[in-house]
C-alpha cells in the first residue's frame, strides 16, 4: 500500500501538477493545499458507503445506567448488527424518539427486548448518545460500526485523525485516491473538473462494487417478531 505522499505524487504526475516533496515536514503553501484537497476527498469517500476496511466491532457491559458512549472513532453504525450477546437476541433500534418515549413512559415496556435510540452527539450535552430502556445490568451489548479513522501509520497498526508523517497510509483504495484527487484539485482551483469528476465517479462505482458487492434484498414482508424461538440448549424437554 502506497503512502499518502506517494499517492498524491502519482495523482499530480497524471494530472500535470507540480509534484510535492513533502506534505507535513515544512511544506510549502501549495503542498499544504494538496493535503487539504486529499482530506476533502477522503471526507467524501467516508460519507459514501460501508467501506469494509473501516468496519469495526464494539461491545460493552451494561450497568445500572441507561446511557452509554460510542467508541471514540465512531462514525456510523452498521445496520442490523446491534445484539444483546448475553441473551442471544437482537436489540430493538435505533427507534424513533416517539417510540422510545412510549417505551419509557408507558405503564410498562411493550417489548421484553432492550429498546435503544441515538440521542445527542458524542461530545455534546450531558447525556451519552446510546440510550436504552429498560435498564438491565450485566448484559453484554455489541454492534459493528464504521470508523472515522482512515489514516494509519506505515505499519497499519495505529489509526490517526490526520496525516502526521509522509509515510502514513490511507485505507481507501489507492486507485480511488489517484482518480479522485485531480477532481477535487480542479474544483478547488475553480477549473473545469467535469472529465476528472466523471472518471472519479466511474472508478468509485467499480471499486465499491468490487469490495462490497451488489445489494440483495427481499421484498417478502417479514415482521421482526417472526423469528425462531430463542431457547437455551438444555432448557426444554418433551414431557
C-alpha positions as CSV (number, residue, x, y, z in Angstrom):
1,X,0.0,0.0,0.0
2,X,1.5,3.4,-1.1
3,X,1.9,6.2,1.4
4,X,-0.3,9.3,1.2
5,X,2.6,11.3,-0.2
6,X,3.3,8.7,-2.9
7,X,-0.4,8.6,-3.9
8,X,-0.6,12.4,-4.3
9,X,2.7,12.4,-6.2
10,X,1.2,9.9,-8.6
11,X,-2.0,11.9,-8.9
12,X,0.0,15.0,-9.7
13,X,2.0,13.3,-12.4
14,X,-1.2,12.1,-14.0
15,X,-2.8,15.5,-14.0
16,X,0.2,17.6,-14.9
17,X,0.6,19.3,-11.5
18,X,3.8,20.1,-9.6
19,X,4.9,17.1,-7.7
20,X,5.3,17.6,-3.9
21,X,8.3,16.5,-1.9
22,X,6.5,16.5,1.5
23,X,3.1,17.1,3.0
24,X,3.9,17.6,6.7
25,X,7.7,18.4,7.0
26,X,7.9,22.2,6.5
27,X,5.5,22.0,3.5
28,X,5.1,24.9,1.1
29,X,1.7,26.6,0.6
30,X,0.8,24.5,-2.4
31,X,1.8,21.3,-0.6
32,X,-0.5,22.3,2.3
33,X,-3.3,22.8,-0.2
34,X,-2.5,19.4,-1.8
35,X,-3.0,17.9,1.7
36,X,-6.3,19.7,2.3
37,X,-7.6,18.5,-1.1
38,X,-6.7,15.0,-0.1
39,X,-8.6,15.4,3.2
40,X,-11.7,16.7,1.3
41,X,-11.5,13.7,-1.0
42,X,-11.3,11.3,2.0
43,X,-14.3,13.0,3.7
44,X,-16.3,12.5,0.6
45,X,-15.3,8.8,0.5
46,X,-16.1,8.3,4.2
47,X,-19.7,9.6,3.5
48,X,-20.2,7.3,0.5
49,X,-20.7,3.8,1.9
50,X,-19.9,0.9,4.2
51,X,-16.2,0.5,3.3
52,X,-15.2,-2.9,4.7
53,X,-11.7,-1.7,5.7
54,X,-13.3,0.8,8.0
55,X,-15.6,-1.7,9.8
56,X,-15.0,-2.4,13.5
57,X,-16.8,-4.3,16.2
58,X,-17.6,-2.9,19.6
59,X,-19.0,-4.4,22.8
60,X,-19.7,-3.1,26.3
61,X,-21.3,-4.5,29.5
62,X,-24.3,-2.7,30.9
63,X,-24.6,-1.3,34.4
64,X,-27.4,0.5,36.2
65,X,-27.0,3.4,33.7
66,X,-29.5,4.0,30.9
67,X,-27.0,5.7,28.5
68,X,-23.6,4.8,27.1
69,X,-20.9,6.3,25.0
70,X,-19.9,5.2,21.5
71,X,-16.3,4.4,20.6
72,X,-14.2,7.5,20.1
73,X,-13.7,6.8,16.4
74,X,-17.4,6.1,15.8
75,X,-18.8,7.5,12.5
76,X,-22.0,5.5,11.7
77,X,-23.4,2.1,12.7
78,X,-23.6,-1.0,10.5
79,X,-27.3,-1.7,10.1
80,X,-28.9,-4.7,11.9
81,X,-25.7,-5.6,14.0
82,X,-26.9,-4.4,17.4
83,X,-27.2,-7.5,19.6
84,X,-27.8,-8.4,23.2
85,X,-25.0,-11.0,23.2
86,X,-25.9,-12.3,26.7
87,X,-29.4,-13.2,25.8
88,X,-28.6,-14.0,22.1
89,X,-31.2,-11.8,20.6
90,X,-31.2,-8.5,18.6
91,X,-31.7,-5.1,20.3
92,X,-34.7,-3.1,19.1
93,X,-33.5,0.0,17.4
94,X,-32.4,2.6,16.8
95,X,-36.1,3.6,17.2
96,X,-37.7,7.0,16.7
97,X,-37.9,9.4,19.6
98,X,-41.6,8.8,19.8
99,X,-41.2,5.0,20.0
100,X,-38.5,5.5,22.7
101,X,-40.8,7.8,24.7
102,X,-43.6,5.2,24.6
103,X,-41.3,2.5,25.9
104,X,-40.1,4.9,28.6
105,X,-43.3,6.4,29.9
106,X,-46.0,3.8,29.1
107,X,-47.3,1.7,32.1
108,X,-44.6,-0.8,31.2
109,X,-42.4,-1.5,28.3
110,X,-44.3,-3.2,25.5
111,X,-41.1,-5.2,24.5
112,X,-39.1,-7.5,26.6
113,X,-36.1,-6.9,24.5
114,X,-33.9,-3.8,25.1
115,X,-35.0,-0.8,23.0
116,X,-32.4,1.9,22.2
117,X,-32.1,5.2,20.4
118,X,-29.3,7.5,19.4
119,X,-29.8,10.9,21.1
120,X,-27.3,13.7,21.1
121,X,-23.7,13.6,19.9
122,X,-20.5,12.0,21.2
123,X,-19.3,15.3,22.7
124,X,-22.5,17.4,23.1
125,X,-24.7,17.7,26.1
126,X,-24.6,15.9,29.4
127,X,-26.2,12.7,28.1
128,X,-24.4,9.9,26.3
129,X,-25.8,9.0,22.8
130,X,-26.7,5.3,23.2
131,X,-29.8,5.4,25.3
132,X,-31.7,2.2,26.4
133,X,-34.9,1.1,28.1
134,X,-35.5,-0.8,30.2
135,X,-32.3,-0.6,32.3
136,X,-30.6,-4.0,32.8
137,X,-27.3,-4.6,34.4
138,X,-24.7,-7.2,33.5
139,X,-25.6,-7.6,29.8
140,X,-23.1,-7.6,27.0
141,X,-24.2,-5.5,24.1
142,X,-22.3,-5.3,20.8
143,X,-22.5,-3.8,17.4
144,X,-20.4,-3.2,14.3
145,X,-19.7,0.4,13.1
146,X,-17.8,2.4,10.6
147,X,-14.7,4.1,12.0
148,X,-13.8,7.6,11.0
149,X,-10.1,6.8,11.1
150,X,-9.0,6.3,7.5
151,X,-5.3,7.3,8.2
152,X,-2.9,4.8,9.7
153,X,0.8,4.7,10.4
154,X,3.0,2.9,7.9
155,X,2.7,-0.4,9.8
156,X,-1.1,-0.3,9.6
157,X,-1.3,-0.7,13.4
158,X,-2.3,2.7,14.7
159,X,-5.2,4.8,13.4
160,X,-4.9,8.6,13.2
161,X,-7.1,11.6,12.9
162,X,-4.8,13.3,10.5
163,X,-1.7,12.7,8.4
164,X,1.3,13.4,10.6
165,X,4.2,12.0,8.7
166,X,4.8,11.5,5.0
167,X,4.9,7.7,5.4
168,X,1.3,7.5,6.7
169,X,-1.1,5.3,4.6
170,X,-4.7,5.7,3.7
171,X,-7.2,2.8,4.0
172,X,-9.2,3.9,0.9
173,X,-8.2,2.1,-2.3
174,X,-5.1,3.6,-4.0
175,X,-6.8,3.8,-7.4
176,X,-9.7,5.8,-5.9
177,X,-7.3,8.4,-4.3
178,X,-5.4,8.8,-7.5
179,X,-8.6,9.2,-9.6
180,X,-10.3,11.5,-7.1
181,X,-7.6,13.8,-6.1
182,X,-7.4,15.6,-9.5
183,X,-11.2,16.1,-9.5
184,X,-11.1,17.9,-6.1
185,X,-7.9,19.8,-7.0
186,X,-9.5,21.2,-10.2
187,X,-12.7,22.0,-8.2
188,X,-10.6,23.9,-5.5
189,X,-9.0,26.0,-8.3
190,X,-12.3,26.8,-10.0
191,X,-11.2,24.9,-13.1
192,X,-13.2,22.6,-15.3
193,X,-13.3,19.3,-13.5
194,X,-16.1,17.6,-15.4
195,X,-13.9,14.9,-17.0
196,X,-12.0,14.3,-13.8
197,X,-15.2,14.0,-11.9
198,X,-16.7,11.5,-14.4
199,X,-13.5,9.4,-14.1
200,X,-13.6,9.5,-10.3
201,X,-17.3,8.5,-10.1
202,X,-16.8,5.6,-12.5
203,X,-13.8,4.3,-10.6
204,X,-15.7,4.8,-7.3
205,X,-18.7,2.8,-8.6
206,X,-16.5,-0.1,-9.8
207,X,-14.4,-0.2,-6.7
208,X,-17.3,-0.2,-4.2
209,X,-19.0,-2.9,-6.2
210,X,-15.8,-5.0,-6.1
211,X,-15.3,-4.5,-2.4
212,X,-18.9,-4.7,-1.1
213,X,-20.8,-6.5,-3.8
214,X,-24.3,-5.8,-5.1
215,X,-27.1,-5.3,-2.6
216,X,-29.5,-8.2,-2.4
217,X,-32.8,-7.7,-0.7
218,X,-36.1,-9.5,-0.1
219,X,-39.5,-7.9,-0.9
220,X,-41.3,-10.5,1.2
221,X,-43.0,-8.9,4.3
222,X,-41.2,-10.1,7.4
223,X,-42.1,-8.9,10.9
224,X,-39.3,-8.6,13.5
225,X,-41.3,-11.0,15.6
226,X,-41.2,-13.8,13.0
227,X,-38.0,-15.3,14.4
228,X,-37.2,-18.8,15.7
229,X,-37.8,-19.3,19.4
230,X,-34.7,-18.4,21.5
231,X,-34.4,-21.4,23.9
232,X,-31.1,-22.1,25.6
233,X,-29.6,-25.5,24.9
234,X,-30.9,-27.9,27.5
235,X,-33.7,-25.5,28.5
236,X,-36.6,-27.7,27.1
237,X,-38.0,-31.2,27.3
238,X,-40.8,-33.2,25.7
239,X,-42.6,-34.2,28.9
